[in-house]
């Protein structure tokens, strides 16, 4: 999935980067899918889309709450 090797030390920049990338992913998802006509007309698909957005928002909040990692 990634070239990042386990055992690399994390720093505050890594947390900020993840926070930023999560925001970008959420914004992109909303921009390209949020008002898609299929989603608007299919409640089951809209529910899946909303769940994906909710999970990204949960990730964003969880990263932001790692206060000790930011110091």
N, C-alpha and C positions, 0 to 999 in steps of 0.2 A: 504494500500500500504506500509506503513512504521510504525514503532513503535515510530517514532519521534512525540512528542506531540507539538501542536501549543502553542505558548507562551514561548517556550524555547529561551533563549537569544543566539544569534549567536555571534561567535567570528571569528577572522581572519582565524583560523584553519578550520572552516567550509567552507569558500570560497576556500581555497587551496585544501581541500579534494574534493570539487565538481569539481574544475578545473582538478585535477588529475583523478578522476573517469570518467569525460567526455573524457579526452584523452585516457584512457584505453579502454573505450567503442568504441571510434572511431577506435582505432588501432585494436581492436579485430574484429570489423565488417569488416574492410579492409582485415585483415588476413584470415578470414574464408569465406568471400563472394566475395571479390574484383575481384578475377580471376575465380570464379566458372563458369564452362562451360555453364550452363543454362543462366546465366546473360550475358555472352559474346555473346551468340547467340540470345538472346531475347531482343531487344532494349527497349520494354516496361518495362520489369522487371529491366533492367539496369537503366532506368530512375528513377524508384522507389528507387533502391539501392543508386543511386547518390543523390537523394533528402534526403534520410536518413542521408547520410554522410554530406551533406550540412547543415542540421539542427543541427547535433552534432557540426560541426565546428562553426556555429552561436552561439550555447550555450556556447562553449568554449570561444569565443571572448567576449560574453556578460558578462560572469562571470569575465573574466580578466579585463574588463573595469570598474568594480565596485571598482574603486580606493579607494573611501572613506571607503569602507567596509574593506579594507586591512590595514588601518592605525589604 
